[in-house]
Amino acid sequence: MVSFRSSLLLPCFLATTSYALAITPNAQSPAFTRRSNAPPSASRVMMMSGGSTATPDLKAPAAIYDGAVAAGAAKASASWAKVFKLGIAAGCHIGFGSYLAITVGGACPQLAEANPGLQKIIFGAFGLPFGLIMTLVTGGELFTGNTALVTAAVMEGKTTKADLVKNWVSSYAGNLVGSLFLAYLAYKSGTLGNAPASVAIATAKCSLPFETAFVRGILCNWLVCMAVYMASGCASLAGKMVAVWFPISAFVALGLDHSVANMFIIPLGMLRGAQISMGDFVVKNLIPVTLGNIVGGALCVMGIYGTAFGKWFAGQDE
């Protein structure tokens, strides 16, 4: 029996051994493989050390600034027509966010009386954040965000002041067209019923002193541009959403003023019967809020990070 098993195992062993030692025509023997003197690539070093070459979910602070400058330069290099078209899209997106905020948070009068803090949270959380998320993910041109990004590109020498003016004017004009278009559609849709929120909000915004509207514009775009800035440093959609949600919810709940959102809210209130003239809309709200938005984005956000991570005013200091 033992001899019979041996006679079976011996051919199998020889066959497998000969297969393992066989040399294929295109293969090189390990003993004679040429040794490369080239240093290992960065990706191989990362793999050997247990690391990963994947893009990090969140960039380092200095890298976020560099990315913002690059984004601003790209926006500045785009044509008038392209920025204007993408500005219309962004105006519609922000309009949709305002539309939702008025429909949900603005339709809670009893809650506003009983628990005004909770009503403000609801008003802020449901609306504007999703409008900005749609804008950022789809590449829209939002004037308020451009006050930070394109300014940084100019200060770093990546674009010109003429391109900054081109971007600001064309994005602002596009935002206005998109916001007015959506305000008209919201008015004609009949979804707001007899709710007085749009009229009350528009009237309150156009009753502010110039200085108050200006300061609210600064504070608002400080938060908006922080949302844009932080979102630019996130690789995932979830990260961008979180970066946007909290600052945008905060500015709405705080009652601050965003020029593009007001391009939707105030005309909608006017269409629904608010006693506001076009002059009141422009002079009492749009001008001071826009100027405040510029200061908030260009100085309060990018001025800080530009002097910390960039080369702002480097010539004057040297």
Order of alpha helices (4+ residues) and beta strands (2+ residues): alpha-alpha-alpha-alpha-alpha-alpha-alpha-alpha-alpha-alpha-alpha-alpha-alpha-alpha-alpha-alpha
